[in-house]
């Protein structure tokens, strides 16, 4: 373990640091960190609204108003991460260029609304127009980050060319700053507006969101449920998470209909007394996602109980509750794993390892195959393993994945932990 850590520190870390300190990646990382409080708060209310105890779930189903009320804070925090990150990236990137970050963040957010499609519907014979709020969630995150980079780059070029309105010396600085942003902001809106019109009128796509969705989803449609295809699907899910895009949502939009058919087939076989046949089905993802995409619960345990850095220890303690219920956005964006090249290594190793172990152990009969039971995604590991396979072997499999997760993430966690400790020591010395 020490040799691995030393190798990573001497060979890999310098290159990874050089990449991660690049201006745009650093701004992306800071934008992701800005979303952490919203994600943690939202995670708490999501658990409260979907706690996997039958009696509690039945109570909420009978009192839909209570469940809806529990989801109000979730929608107001967790489900606006695309907006928060778009503003944050515009702010931080402009800050790195020493131009007005507040104006840049606001212009980036306005630009995102500009490219996000509207919908129209009729309610009581009245035409209502609005924006699909799904684009405010992580579903729109990647487009928001792209637009923030484009808008901020245009904004700072115009500012640096001095194409701004100059106010007299007697005008208050705040008022002068607002007028300084008029011409750059106008030009940003023109550029982003032109991009939208070009996409919608000169291509077969109806929005920039559709371009991203189709380009990412199309390769997944050619993948089946074989061992090789399954590894690729879950590797793609984690690759998308690496760049801040909700890989599960994108993969599910293509693969879930296929997976659900296989789940139904397994359930029908079980009901007729026949052996189940399908290994990869809708349940498979929950079996291998111990703690969320990338099986990050092992990393969370390492942070909570073995971190010397105050920041990582606190993040681990905050993340362990959501992680048990399969919600790992706090660690994905807080550690972070998103836009963090050094952590991409274990994060991309995990789906390969977990798919191989799960698939082969079921194929050889060591672990029972899924029986067509699909519990809520927030069901804790071990319990979910038992429910989905109808056997304790499912729980044992998830326990093995948890142990492997801890072992694979640990050397990379130690490397980050040592780095954080050094940063905290420097910060405390500066305060003195």
ZADRENKOL-428875 format. One record per residue (C-alpha): x, y, z; residue in three letters; residue number from 0. Coordinates in steps of 0.05 Angstrom, whole numbers. Layout:
N
r x: X, y: Y, z: Z, code: ALA, pos: NUM
...
END
This chain:
432
r x: 0, y: 0, z: 0, code: UNK, pos: 0
r x: 56, y: 48, z: 18, code: UNK, pos: 1
r x: 92, y: 33, z: -48, code: UNK, pos: 2
r x: 28, y: 49, z: -87, code: UNK, pos: 3
r x: 20, y: 114, z: -49, code: UNK, pos: 4
r x: 93, y: 133, z: -61, code: UNK, pos: 5
r x: 87, y: 118, z: -136, code: UNK, pos: 6
r x: 23, y: 159, z: -141, code: UNK, pos: 7
r x: 55, y: 217, z: -103, code: UNK, pos: 8
r x: 120, y: 217, z: -144, code: UNK, pos: 9
r x: 96, y: 199, z: -214, code: UNK, pos: 10
r x: 22, y: 211, z: -221, code: UNK, pos: 11
r x: 7, y: 269, z: -174, code: UNK, pos: 12
r x: 52, y: 322, z: -208, code: UNK, pos: 13
r x: 19, y: 310, z: -275, code: UNK, pos: 14
r x: -51, y: 308, z: -245, code: UNK, pos: 15
r x: -37, y: 373, z: -207, code: UNK, pos: 16
r x: -15, y: 406, z: -271, code: UNK, pos: 17
r x: -79, y: 386, z: -305, code: UNK, pos: 18
r x: -125, y: 402, z: -247, code: UNK, pos: 19
r x: -93, y: 471, z: -237, code: UNK, pos: 20
r x: -109, y: 492, z: -308, code: UNK, pos: 21
r x: -152, y: 555, z: -305, code: UNK, pos: 22
r x: -217, y: 525, z: -332, code: UNK, pos: 23
r x: -212, y: 460, z: -293, code: UNK, pos: 24
r x: -198, y: 498, z: -229, code: UNK, pos: 25
r x: -259, y: 542, z: -241, code: UNK, pos: 26
r x: -300, y: 479, z: -256, code: UNK, pos: 27
r x: -278, y: 448, z: -191, code: UNK, pos: 28
r x: -295, y: 510, z: -151, code: UNK, pos: 29
r x: -364, y: 513, z: -185, code: UNK, pos: 30
r x: -377, y: 441, z: -164, code: UNK, pos: 31
r x: -356, y: 456, z: -92, code: UNK, pos: 32
r x: -407, y: 513, z: -92, code: UNK, pos: 33
r x: -463, y: 461, z: -102, code: UNK, pos: 34
r x: -444, y: 420, z: -40, code: UNK, pos: 35
r x: -489, y: 454, z: 12, code: UNK, pos: 36
r x: -549, y: 449, z: -35, code: UNK, pos: 37
r x: -535, y: 375, z: -48, code: UNK, pos: 38
r x: -527, y: 357, z: 25, code: UNK, pos: 39
r x: -590, y: 394, z: 46, code: UNK, pos: 40
r x: -629, y: 363, z: -11, code: UNK, pos: 41
r x: -602, y: 293, z: 4, code: UNK, pos: 42
r x: -631, y: 296, z: 74, code: UNK, pos: 43
r x: -701, y: 312, z: 50, code: UNK, pos: 44
r x: -697, y: 260, z: -6, code: UNK, pos: 45
r x: -682, y: 206, z: 46, code: UNK, pos: 46
r x: -741, y: 231, z: 88, code: UNK, pos: 47
r x: -786, y: 227, z: 27, code: UNK, pos: 48
r x: -764, y: 156, z: 6, code: UNK, pos: 49
r x: -741, y: 120, z: 69, code: UNK, pos: 50
r x: -744, y: 46, z: 50, code: UNK, pos: 51
r x: -788, y: 20, z: 106, code: UNK, pos: 52
r x: -853, y: -10, z: 80, code: UNK, pos: 53
r x: -897, y: 19, z: 135, code: UNK, pos: 54
r x: -867, y: 88, z: 126, code: UNK, pos: 55
r x: -872, y: 84, z: 50, code: UNK, pos: 56
r x: -945, y: 62, z: 55, code: UNK, pos: 57
r x: -959, y: 120, z: 103, code: UNK, pos: 58
r x: -929, y: 170, z: 54, code: UNK, pos: 59
r x: -968, y: 139, z: -4, code: UNK, pos: 60
r x: -1032, y: 147, z: 35, code: UNK, pos: 61
r x: -1014, y: 219, z: 53, code: UNK, pos: 62
r x: -986, y: 245, z: -13, code: UNK, pos: 63
r x: -989, y: 316, z: 13, code: UNK, pos: 64
r x: -936, y: 300, z: 66, code: UNK, pos: 65
r x: -890, y: 268, z: 14, code: UNK, pos: 66
r x: -899, y: 327, z: -33, code: UNK, pos: 67
r x: -883, y: 375, z: 24, code: UNK, pos: 68
r x: -819, y: 336, z: 40, code: UNK, pos: 69
r x: -798, y: 344, z: -32, code: UNK, pos: 70
r x: -806, y: 420, z: -33, code: UNK, pos: 71
r x: -738, y: 432, z: 0, code: UNK, pos: 72
r x: -707, y: 377, z: -43, code: UNK, pos: 73
r x: -730, y: 411, z: -107, code: UNK, pos: 74
r x: -707, y: 479, z: -81, code: UNK, pos: 75
r x: -636, y: 455, z: -66, code: UNK, pos: 76
r x: -615, y: 390, z: -97, code: UNK, pos: 77
r x: -653, y: 403, z: -162, code: UNK, pos: 78
r x: -621, y: 471, z: -178, code: UNK, pos: 79
r x: -549, y: 448, z: -182, code: UNK, pos: 80
r x: -544, y: 464, z: -257, code: UNK, pos: 81
r x: -562, y: 536, z: -242, code: UNK, pos: 82
r x: -515, y: 542, z: -183, code: UNK, pos: 83
r x: -457, y: 511, z: -221, code: UNK, pos: 84
r x: -469, y: 554, z: -282, code: UNK, pos: 85
r x: -466, y: 617, z: -241, code: UNK, pos: 86
r x: -407, y: 591, z: -200, code: UNK, pos: 87
r x: -366, y: 574, z: -261, code: UNK, pos: 88
r x: -380, y: 641, z: -293, code: UNK, pos: 89
r x: -360, y: 675, z: -228, code: UNK, pos: 90
r x: -296, y: 636, z: -215, code: UNK, pos: 91
r x: -271, y: 636, z: -287, code: UNK, pos: 92
r x: -281, y: 712, z: -292, code: UNK, pos: 93
r x: -246, y: 719, z: -224, code: UNK, pos: 94
r x: -185, y: 683, z: -252, code: UNK, pos: 95
r x: -183, y: 733, z: -309, code: UNK, pos: 96
r x: -189, y: 792, z: -260, code: UNK, pos: 97
r x: -254, y: 817, z: -291, code: UNK, pos: 98
r x: -320, y: 829, z: -254, code: UNK, pos: 99
r x: -340, y: 760, z: -230, code: UNK, pos: 100
r x: -410, y: 778, z: -206, code: UNK, pos: 101
r x: -431, y: 806, z: -273, code: UNK, pos: 102
r x: -399, y: 747, z: -309, code: UNK, pos: 103
r x: -436, y: 697, z: -265, code: UNK, pos: 104
r x: -503, y: 732, z: -277, code: UNK, pos: 105
r x: -491, y: 735, z: -352, code: UNK, pos: 106
r x: -472, y: 661, z: -354, code: UNK, pos: 107
r x: -537, y: 644, z: -318, code: UNK, pos: 108
r x: -578, y: 688, z: -366, code: UNK, pos: 109
r x: -543, y: 654, z: -424, code: UNK, pos: 110
r x: -563, y: 586, z: -397, code: UNK, pos: 111
r x: -635, y: 607, z: -394, code: UNK, pos: 112
r x: -628, y: 632, z: -465, code: UNK, pos: 113
r x: -608, y: 564, z: -493, code: UNK, pos: 114
r x: -658, y: 524, z: -451, code: UNK, pos: 115
r x: -721, y: 508, z: -491, code: UNK, pos: 116
r x: -790, y: 530, z: -470, code: UNK, pos: 117
r x: -854, y: 491, z: -473, code: UNK, pos: 118
r x: -926, y: 512, z: -483, code: UNK, pos: 119
r x: -989, y: 478, z: -457, code: UNK, pos: 120
r x: -1062, y: 495, z: -449, code: UNK, pos: 121
r x: -1093, y: 496, z: -379, code: UNK, pos: 122
r x: -1167, y: 514, z: -375, code: UNK, pos: 123
r x: -1164, y: 542, z: -445, code: UNK, pos: 124
r x: -1107, y: 588, z: -426, code: UNK, pos: 125
r x: -1040, y: 582, z: -461, code: UNK, pos: 126
r x: -983, y: 574, z: -410, code: UNK, pos: 127
r x: -910, y: 578, z: -428, code: UNK, pos: 128
r x: -852, y: 557, z: -384, code: UNK, pos: 129
r x: -784, y: 524, z: -377, code: UNK, pos: 130
r x: -777, y: 450, z: -361, code: UNK, pos: 131
r x: -747, y: 451, z: -291, code: UNK, pos: 132
r x: -712, y: 384, z: -305, code: UNK, pos: 133
r x: -659, y: 427, z: -340, code: UNK, pos: 134
r x: -645, y: 460, z: -272, code: UNK, pos: 135
r x: -622, y: 394, z: -243, code: UNK, pos: 136
r x: -559, y: 354, z: -259, code: UNK, pos: 137
r x: -593, y: 335, z: -324, code: UNK, pos: 138
r x: -575, y: 404, z: -350, code: UNK, pos: 139
r x: -509, y: 410, z: -315, code: UNK, pos: 140
r x: -462, y: 395, z: -374, code: UNK, pos: 141
r x: -496, y: 445, z: -420, code: UNK, pos: 142
r x: -495, y: 497, z: -364, code: UNK, pos: 143
r x: -420, y: 488, z: -355, code: UNK, pos: 144
r x: -407, y: 494, z: -430, code: UNK, pos: 145
r x: -449, y: 556, z: -436, code: UNK, pos: 146
r x: -415, y: 587, z: -374, code: UNK, pos: 147
r x: -346, y: 577, z: -406, code: UNK, pos: 148
r x: -369, y: 606, z: -473, code: UNK, pos: 149
r x: -404, y: 666, z: -443, code: UNK, pos: 150
r x: -346, y: 682, z: -395, code: UNK, pos: 151
r x: -294, y: 677, z: -450, code: UNK, pos: 152
r x: -333, y: 725, z: -494, code: UNK, pos: 153
r x: -345, y: 771, z: -435, code: UNK, pos: 154
r x: -272, y: 775, z: -414, code: UNK, pos: 155
r x: -247, y: 786, z: -486, code: UNK, pos: 156
r x: -294, y: 845, z: -495, code: UNK, pos: 157
r x: -274, y: 873, z: -427, code: UNK, pos: 158
r x: -200, y: 865, z: -442, code: UNK, pos: 159
r x: -210, y: 901, z: -509, code: UNK, pos: 160
r x: -240, y: 959, z: -470, code: UNK, pos: 161
r x: -305, y: 956, z: -509, code: UNK, pos: 162
r x: -345, y: 983, z: -450, code: UNK, pos: 163
r x: -385, y: 1043, z: -429, code: UNK, pos: 164
r x: -341, y: 1092, z: -390, code: UNK, pos: 165
r x: -377, y: 1130, z: -335, code: UNK, pos: 166
r x: -354, y: 1197, z: -306, code: UNK, pos: 167
r x: -309, y: 1196, z: -244, code: UNK, pos: 168
r x: -365, y: 1221, z: -199, code: UNK, pos: 169
r x: -409, y: 1160, z: -211, code: UNK, pos: 170
r x: -410, y: 1110, z: -154, code: UNK, pos: 171
r x: -367, y: 1048, z: -168, code: UNK, pos: 172
r x: -425, y: 1000, z: -163, code: UNK, pos: 173
r x: -465, y: 1038, z: -215, code: UNK, pos: 174
r x: -404, y: 1045, z: -260, code: UNK, pos: 175
r x: -392, y: 970, z: -257, code: UNK, pos: 176
r x: -463, y: 955, z: -278, code: UNK, pos: 177
r x: -456, y: 999, z: -340, code: UNK, pos: 178
r x: -388, y: 968, z: -355, code: UNK, pos: 179
r x: -423, y: 902, z: -364, code: UNK, pos: 180
r x: -475, y: 927, z: -413, code: UNK, pos: 181
r x: -436, y: 920, z: -479, code: UNK, pos: 182
r x: -400, y: 855, z: -460, code: UNK, pos: 183
r x: -465, y: 826, z: -435, code: UNK, pos: 184
r x: -502, y: 846, z: -498, code: UNK, pos: 185
r x: -449, y: 814, z: -542, code: UNK, pos: 186
r x: -450, y: 750, z: -500, code: UNK, pos: 187
r x: -526, y: 746, z: -509, code: UNK, pos: 188
r x: -518, y: 756, z: -584, code: UNK, pos: 189
r x: -466, y: 700, z: -589, code: UNK, pos: 190
r x: -506, y: 650, z: -547, code: UNK, pos: 191
r x: -571, y: 669, z: -583, code: UNK, pos: 192
r x: -537, y: 657, z: -650, code: UNK, pos: 193
r x: -513, y: 589, z: -627, code: UNK, pos: 194
r x: -583, y: 570, z: -607, code: UNK, pos: 195
r x: -613, y: 593, z: -673, code: UNK, pos: 196
r x: -560, y: 556, z: -713, code: UNK, pos: 197
r x: -573, y: 491, z: -675, code: UNK, pos: 198
r x: -648, y: 496, z: -680, code: UNK, pos: 199
r x: -653, y: 519, z: -753, code: UNK, pos: 200
r x: -593, y: 488, z: -788, code: UNK, pos: 201
r x: -592, y: 419, z: -754, code: UNK, pos: 202
r x: -642, y: 365, z: -738, code: UNK, pos: 203
r x: -636, y: 380, z: -663, code: UNK, pos: 204
r x: -689, y: 421, z: -627, code: UNK, pos: 205
r x: -640, y: 448, z: -574, code: UNK, pos: 206
r x: -568, y: 447, z: -550, code: UNK, pos: 207
r x: -591, y: 400, z: -495, code: UNK, pos: 208
r x: -614, y: 352, z: -549, code: UNK, pos: 209
r x: -546, y: 355, z: -583, code: UNK, pos: 210
r x: -511, y: 333, z: -519, code: UNK, pos: 211
r x: -564, y: 281, z: -502, code: UNK, pos: 212
r x: -562, y: 248, z: -571, code: UNK, pos: 213
r x: -486, y: 249, z: -578, code: UNK, pos: 214
r x: -479, y: 215, z: -510, code: UNK, pos: 215
r x: -539, y: 168, z: -515, code: UNK, pos: 216
r x: -529, y: 143, z: -586, code: UNK, pos: 217
r x: -467, y: 99, z: -570, code: UNK, pos: 218
r x: -506, y: 68, z: -512, code: UNK, pos: 219
r x: -561, y: 43, z: -559, code: UNK, pos: 220
r x: -512, y: -5, z: -591, code: UNK, pos: 221
r x: -494, y: -37, z: -526, code: UNK, pos: 222
r x: -528, y: -100, z: -502, code: UNK, pos: 223
r x: -528, y: -134, z: -435, code: UNK, pos: 224
r x: -469, y: -181, z: -447, code: UNK, pos: 225
r x: -411, y: -178, z: -398, code: UNK, pos: 226
r x: -370, y: -134, z: -444, code: UNK, pos: 227
r x: -428, y: -89, z: -461, code: UNK, pos: 228
r x: -448, y: -82, z: -388, code: UNK, pos: 229
r x: -377, y: -62, z: -368, code: UNK, pos: 230
r x: -378, y: -9, z: -422, code: UNK, pos: 231
r x: -446, y: 18, z: -400, code: UNK, pos: 232
r x: -425, y: 26, z: -328, code: UNK, pos: 233
r x: -357, y: 52, z: -348, code: UNK, pos: 234
r x: -392, y: 105, z: -391, code: UNK, pos: 235
r x: -437, y: 123, z: -332, code: UNK, pos: 236
r x: -376, y: 137, z: -289, code: UNK, pos: 237
r x: -339, y: 173, z: -345, code: UNK, pos: 238
r x: -398, y: 220, z: -351, code: UNK, pos: 239
r x: -397, y: 232, z: -276, code: UNK, pos: 240
r x: -323, y: 250, z: -282, code: UNK, pos: 241
r x: -342, y: 311, z: -323, code: UNK, pos: 242
r x: -401, y: 329, z: -278, code: UNK, pos: 243
r x: -456, y: 298, z: -320, code: UNK, pos: 244
r x: -508, y: 253, z: -288, code: UNK, pos: 245
r x: -487, y: 188, z: -322, code: UNK, pos: 246
r x: -543, y: 146, z: -291, code: UNK, pos: 247
r x: -598, y: 190, z: -319, code: UNK, pos: 248
r x: -568, y: 189, z: -389, code: UNK, pos: 249
r x: -554, y: 114, z: -389, code: UNK, pos: 250
r x: -623, y: 99, z: -359, code: UNK, pos: 251
r x: -658, y: 138, z: -415, code: UNK, pos: 252
r x: -631, y: 86, z: -464, code: UNK, pos: 253
r x: -618, y: 23, z: -423, code: UNK, pos: 254
r x: -674, y: 25, z: -371, code: UNK, pos: 255
r x: -729, y: 2, z: -419, code: UNK, pos: 256
r x: -686, y: -58, z: -438, code: UNK, pos: 257
r x: -668, y: -72, z: -365, code: UNK, pos: 258
r x: -740, y: -68, z: -342, code: UNK, pos: 259
r x: -762, y: -119, z: -394, code: UNK, pos: 260
r x: -709, y: -167, z: -367, code: UNK, pos: 261
r x: -733, y: -153, z: -296, code: UNK, pos: 262
r x: -805, y: -170, z: -317, code: UNK, pos: 263
r x: -780, y: -234, z: -350, code: UNK, pos: 264
r x: -745, y: -255, z: -286, code: UNK, pos: 265
r x: -807, y: -240, z: -245, code: UNK, pos: 266
r x: -850, y: -281, z: -293, code: UNK, pos: 267
r x: -801, y: -340, z: -289, code: UNK, pos: 268
r x: -802, y: -338, z: -213, code: UNK, pos: 269
r x: -878, y: -335, z: -211, code: UNK, pos: 270
r x: -883, y: -396, z: -257, code: UNK, pos: 271
r x: -833, y: -435, z: -216, code: UNK, pos: 272
r x: -778, y: -433, z: -269, code: UNK, pos: 273
r x: -706, y: -410, z: -256, code: UNK, pos: 274
r x: -691, y: -337, z: -271, code: UNK, pos: 275
r x: -645, y: -328, z: -331, code: UNK, pos: 276
r x: -625, y: -255, z: -336, code: UNK, pos: 277
r x: -565, y: -229, z: -297, code: UNK, pos: 278
r x: -565, y: -158, z: -322, code: UNK, pos: 279
r x: -631, y: -124, z: -308, code: UNK, pos: 280
r x: -657, y: -61, z: -274, code: UNK, pos: 281
r x: -635, y: -88, z: -206, code: UNK, pos: 282
r x: -563, y: -100, z: -229, code: UNK, pos: 283
r x: -543, y: -27, z: -222, code: UNK, pos: 284
r x: -567, y: -24, z: -149, code: UNK, pos: 285
r x: -528, y: -88, z: -133, code: UNK, pos: 286
r x: -462, y: -58, z: -156, code: UNK, pos: 287
r x: -475, y: 15, z: -136, code: UNK, pos: 288
r x: -458, y: 6, z: -63, code: UNK, pos: 289
r x: -462, y: 78, z: -40, code: UNK, pos: 290
r x: -479, y: 105, z: -109, code: UNK, pos: 291
r x: -444, y: 107, z: -177, code: UNK, pos: 292
r x: -372, y: 83, z: -170, code: UNK, pos: 293
r x: -389, y: 46, z: -105, code: UNK, pos: 294
r x: -362, y: 104, z: -65, code: UNK, pos: 295
r x: -386, y: 81, z: 4, code: UNK, pos: 296
r x: -317, y: 52, z: 17, code: UNK, pos: 297
r x: -286, y: 120, z: 3, code: UNK, pos: 298
r x: -336, y: 154, z: 50, code: UNK, pos: 299
r x: -318, y: 105, z: 106, code: UNK, pos: 300
r x: -244, y: 118, z: 95, code: UNK, pos: 301
r x: -257, y: 193, z: 101, code: UNK, pos: 302
r x: -301, y: 189, z: 162, code: UNK, pos: 303
r x: -256, y: 142, z: 202, code: UNK, pos: 304
r x: -185, y: 148, z: 175, code: UNK, pos: 305
r x: -177, y: 220, z: 150, code: UNK, pos: 306
r x: -127, y: 265, z: 185, code: UNK, pos: 307
r x: -151, y: 325, z: 146, code: UNK, pos: 308
r x: -207, y: 362, z: 183, code: UNK, pos: 309
r x: -241, y: 378, z: 117, code: UNK, pos: 310
r x: -243, y: 306, z: 91, code: UNK, pos: 311
r x: -263, y: 277, z: 159, code: UNK, pos: 312
r x: -321, y: 326, z: 164, code: UNK, pos: 313
r x: -342, y: 312, z: 92, code: UNK, pos: 314
r x: -339, y: 237, z: 106, code: UNK, pos: 315
r x: -384, y: 245, z: 167, code: UNK, pos: 316
r x: -433, y: 287, z: 128, code: UNK, pos: 317
r x: -433, y: 239, z: 69, code: UNK, pos: 318
r x: -439, y: 172, z: 105, code: UNK, pos: 319
r x: -514, y: 180, z: 118, code: UNK, pos: 320
r x: -533, y: 197, z: 46, code: UNK, pos: 321
r x: -482, y: 145, z: 21, code: UNK, pos: 322
r x: -516, y: 88, z: 59, code: UNK, pos: 323
r x: -579, y: 106, z: 20, code: UNK, pos: 324
r x: -543, y: 108, z: -47, code: UNK, pos: 325
r x: -537, y: 184, z: -52, code: UNK, pos: 326
r x: -464, y: 201, z: -66, code: UNK, pos: 327
r x: -467, y: 271, z: -97, code: UNK, pos: 328
r x: -437, y: 300, z: -33, code: UNK, pos: 329
r x: -373, y: 260, z: -43, code: UNK, pos: 330
r x: -374, y: 265, z: -120, code: UNK, pos: 331
r x: -375, y: 341, z: -117, code: UNK, pos: 332
r x: -345, y: 351, z: -48, code: UNK, pos: 333
r x: -283, y: 308, z: -48, code: UNK, pos: 334
r x: -286, y: 320, z: -107, code: UNK, pos: 335
r x: -285, y: 263, z: -158, code: UNK, pos: 336
r x: -317, y: 307, z: -212, code: UNK, pos: 337
r x: -262, y: 343, z: -252, code: UNK, pos: 338
r x: -209, y: 311, z: -207, code: UNK, pos: 339
r x: -162, y: 270, z: -253, code: UNK, pos: 340
r x: -127, y: 234, z: -195, code: UNK, pos: 341
r x: -193, y: 207, z: -168, code: UNK, pos: 342
r x: -217, y: 186, z: -237, code: UNK, pos: 343
r x: -170, y: 127, z: -232, code: UNK, pos: 344
r x: -205, y: 89, z: -175, code: UNK, pos: 345
r x: -273, y: 115, z: -196, code: UNK, pos: 346
r x: -264, y: 84, z: -265, code: UNK, pos: 347
r x: -234, y: 20, z: -238, code: UNK, pos: 348
r x: -294, y: 6, z: -193, code: UNK, pos: 349
r x: -347, y: -7, z: -247, code: UNK, pos: 350
r x: -300, y: -56, z: -282, code: UNK, pos: 351
r x: -286, y: -94, z: -218, code: UNK, pos: 352
r x: -358, y: -94, z: -192, code: UNK, pos: 353
r x: -389, y: -115, z: -259, code: UNK, pos: 354
r x: -338, y: -171, z: -268, code: UNK, pos: 355
r x: -348, y: -199, z: -198, code: UNK, pos: 356
r x: -424, y: -193, z: -199, code: UNK, pos: 357
r x: -434, y: -220, z: -269, code: UNK, pos: 358
r x: -386, y: -279, z: -262, code: UNK, pos: 359
r x: -409, y: -298, z: -192, code: UNK, pos: 360
r x: -481, y: -301, z: -217, code: UNK, pos: 361
r x: -462, y: -337, z: -280, code: UNK, pos: 362
r x: -426, y: -391, z: -241, code: UNK, pos: 363
r x: -482, y: -397, z: -189, code: UNK, pos: 364
r x: -442, y: -371, z: -130, code: UNK, pos: 365
r x: -492, y: -314, z: -123, code: UNK, pos: 366
r x: -567, y: -317, z: -138, code: UNK, pos: 367
r x: -591, y: -280, z: -199, code: UNK, pos: 368
r x: -640, y: -221, z: -193, code: UNK, pos: 369
r x: -711, y: -247, z: -182, code: UNK, pos: 370
r x: -749, y: -188, z: -211, code: UNK, pos: 371
r x: -757, y: -149, z: -146, code: UNK, pos: 372
r x: -739, y: -75, z: -155, code: UNK, pos: 373
r x: -735, y: -39, z: -88, code: UNK, pos: 374
r x: -726, y: 36, z: -83, code: UNK, pos: 375
r x: -658, y: 61, z: -103, code: UNK, pos: 376
r x: -648, y: 89, z: -33, code: UNK, pos: 377
r x: -651, y: 19, z: -1, code: UNK, pos: 378
r x: -587, y: 9, z: 40, code: UNK, pos: 379
r x: -536, y: -43, z: 15, code: UNK, pos: 380
r x: -541, y: -114, z: 45, code: UNK, pos: 381
r x: -616, y: -104, z: 52, code: UNK, pos: 382
r x: -623, y: -87, z: -22, code: UNK, pos: 383
r x: -578, y: -146, z: -41, code: UNK, pos: 384
r x: -623, y: -194, z: -3, code: UNK, pos: 385
r x: -687, y: -165, z: -32, code: UNK, pos: 386
r x: -663, y: -165, z: -104, code: UNK, pos: 387
r x: -636, y: -236, z: -105, code: UNK, pos: 388
r x: -680, y: -267, z: -52, code: UNK, pos: 389
r x: -617, y: -295, z: -21, code: UNK, pos: 390
r x: -565, y: -277, z: 30, code: UNK, pos: 391
r x: -513, y: -287, z: -25, code: UNK, pos: 392
r x: -536, y: -220, z: -53, code: UNK, pos: 393
r x: -519, y: -187, z: 14, code: UNK, pos: 394
r x: -452, y: -222, z: 17, code: UNK, pos: 395
r x: -437, y: -198, z: -54, code: UNK, pos: 396
r x: -451, y: -125, z: -33, code: UNK, pos: 397
r x: -408, y: -133, z: 29, code: UNK, pos: 398
r x: -350, y: -158, z: -15, code: UNK, pos: 399
r x: -360, y: -97, z: -62, code: UNK, pos: 400
r x: -358, y: -51, z: -1, code: UNK, pos: 401
r x: -292, y: -82, z: 22, code: UNK, pos: 402
r x: -262, y: -77, z: -48, code: UNK, pos: 403
r x: -286, y: -5, z: -53, code: UNK, pos: 404
r x: -250, y: 13, z: 11, code: UNK, pos: 405
r x: -186, y: -22, z: -12, code: UNK, pos: 406
r x: -185, y: 9, z: -83, code: UNK, pos: 407
r x: -201, y: 80, z: -60, code: UNK, pos: 408
r x: -156, y: 80, z: 1, code: UNK, pos: 409
r x: -87, y: 96, z: -30, code: UNK, pos: 410
r x: -117, y: 152, z: -71, code: UNK, pos: 411
r x: -155, y: 177, z: -10, code: UNK, pos: 412
r x: -90, y: 177, z: 31, code: UNK, pos: 413
r x: -56, y: 218, z: -23, code: UNK, pos: 414
r x: -111, y: 270, z: -22, code: UNK, pos: 415
r x: -113, y: 268, z: 54, code: UNK, pos: 416
r x: -39, y: 284, z: 59, code: UNK, pos: 417
r x: -47, y: 341, z: 10, code: UNK, pos: 418
r x: -106, y: 370, z: 50, code: UNK, pos: 419
r x: -67, y: 365, z: 115, code: UNK, pos: 420
r x: -10, y: 405, z: 85, code: UNK, pos: 421
r x: -59, y: 458, z: 59, code: UNK, pos: 422
r x: -92, y: 463, z: 127, code: UNK, pos: 423
r x: -25, y: 471, z: 162, code: UNK, pos: 424
r x: -6, y: 527, z: 113, code: UNK, pos: 425
r x: -74, y: 561, z: 124, code: UNK, pos: 426
r x: -66, y: 557, z: 200, code: UNK, pos: 427
r x: 5, y: 585, z: 197, code: UNK, pos: 428
r x: -20, y: 643, z: 154, code: UNK, pos: 429
r x: -74, y: 659, z: 205, code: UNK, pos: 430
r x: -21, y: 662, z: 260, code: UNK, pos: 431
END
